[in-house]
Amino acid sequence: MNKKIIVLIVAIVIIAIGGIGFWFMSSNSNKSDKKTNNTNENSKVNTNNETSNEKVAIIYFSATGTTRKVADFIENKTGGDSIEIEPKYEYTDDDLDYNNKNSRANKEQNNSKSRPEIQNNLETDSYDVIYLGYPIWWGDVPKIILTFLDTNDLSGKKVIPFCTSGSSGIEESLDTLKNYNKDINWTDGKRFSSGATQNDINEWIDSINN
Ligand SMILES: Cc1cc2nc3c(=O)[nH]c(=O)nc-3n(C[C@H](O)[C@H](O)[C@H](O)COP(=O)(O)O)c2cc1C
């Protein structure tokens, strides 16, 4: 065979092998890119799962249902377990009459040692995050919330207060809570009016989770 033709065939074979090799390498690198992306995706998913793996409880006291409604919205949004703090002695309308200085609620709020009893057993050990809800009574937390803190060790847990009120803000009650137990990882929390909607609650929870 002519020497030139042999050289040409060898050159073609080398180019062909080189081309196949290049394609093979680049396709593998694509695969590994995809794998990296997948890994990133997975780690993103895992991170999200880790967030949602945090066990969430919504624990609240509500004398007339307003805070319960907000608690229900939080339950819808987070999928957490909703647990109501039930007073051993339910509050009657007379008990809640804030115009009467001798009403039960007013007497409790005026007595720093008052700790109204809770009827139900509240299991809090298994939760990592607790939304803690209450109505504002005289600018502050109802004393039954302090009973709850006395009888449940929430040290190291993330507790997110929320409240409802006619018009007062949450600030004074936050100070009370933060000073009452400094081992709890308190977040700032939020006050809602009786007109709060599911959307309001969704926006709030999105804002604290981002
Ligand atoms: C004894 C008592 C004291 C209250 N004090 C306040 C107050 O200081 N500021 C306020 O804005 N609302 C006050 N309220 C109104 C409640 O905070 C409000 O109606 C709340 O949304 C009730 O929540 P609930 O239905 O979950 O019990 C008071 C209500 C009661 C019964």
The ligand as a Tripos MOL2 file, in Angstrom:
@<TRIPOS>MOLECULE
LIG
   31    33     1     0     0
SMALL
NO_CHARGES

@<TRIPOS>ATOM
      1 C1        -59.3920   40.4630   81.7600 C.3       1 LIG1
      2 C2        -59.1370   40.9940   80.3770 C.ar      1 LIG1
      3 C3        -58.2010   41.9830   80.1850 C.ar      1 LIG1
      4 C4        -57.9560   42.4710   78.9030 C.ar      1 LIG1
      5 N1        -56.9840   43.4210   78.7370 N.ar      1 LIG1
      6 C5        -56.7070   43.8940   77.5100 C.ar      1 LIG1
      7 C6        -55.7000   44.8750   77.3200 C.ar      1 LIG1
      8 O1        -55.0040   45.2940   78.2480 O.2       1 LIG1
      9 N2        -55.4900   45.3460   76.0660 N.ar      1 LIG1
     10 C7        -56.2180   44.9070   74.9890 C.ar      1 LIG1
     11 O2        -55.9720   45.3700   73.8910 O.2       1 LIG1
     12 N3        -57.1750   43.9580   75.1410 N.ar      1 LIG1
     13 C8        -57.4430   43.4390   76.3750 C.ar      1 LIG1
     14 N4        -58.3900   42.4790   76.5280 N.ar      1 LIG1
     15 C9        -59.0820   41.9640   75.3380 C.3       1 LIG1
     16 C10       -58.4850   40.6270   74.8730 C.3       1 LIG1
     17 O3        -57.0800   40.7070   74.8010 O.3       1 LIG1
     18 C11       -58.9870   40.2550   73.4950 C.3       1 LIG1
     19 O4        -60.3870   40.2710   73.4670 O.3       1 LIG1
     20 C12       -58.4570   38.8980   73.0740 C.3       1 LIG1
     21 O5        -58.4400   38.8170   71.6640 O.3       1 LIG1
     22 C13       -59.2650   37.7470   73.6370 C.3       1 LIG1
     23 O6        -58.6780   36.5390   73.2200 O.3       1 LIG1
     24 P1        -59.3770   35.1260   73.4800 P.3       1 LIG1
     25 O7        -60.6960   35.1630   72.7830 O.co2     1 LIG1
     26 O8        -58.4560   34.1370   72.8570 O.co2     1 LIG1
     27 O9        -59.5270   34.9470   74.9540 O.co2     1 LIG1
     28 C14       -58.6670   41.9690   77.7970 C.ar      1 LIG1
     29 C15       -59.6250   40.9850   77.9960 C.ar      1 LIG1
     30 C16       -59.8630   40.4930   79.2770 C.ar      1 LIG1
     31 C17       -60.8760   39.4140   79.4760 C.3       1 LIG1
@<TRIPOS>BOND
     1     1     2 1
     2     2     3 ar
     3     2    30 ar
     4     3     4 ar
     5     4     5 ar
     6     4    28 ar
     7     5     6 ar
     8     6     7 ar
     9     6    13 1
    10     7     8 2
    11     7     9 ar
    12     9    10 ar
    13    10    11 2
    14    10    12 ar
    15    12    13 ar
    16    13    14 ar
    17    14    15 1
    18    14    28 ar
    19    15    16 1
    20    16    17 1
    21    16    18 1
    22    18    19 1
    23    18    20 1
    24    20    21 1
    25    20    22 1
    26    22    23 1
    27    23    24 1
    28    24    25 2
    29    24    26 1
    30    24    27 1
    31    28    29 ar
    32    29    30 ar
    33    30    31 1
@<TRIPOS>SUBSTRUCTURE
     1 LIG1         1 GROUP 0 **** ****
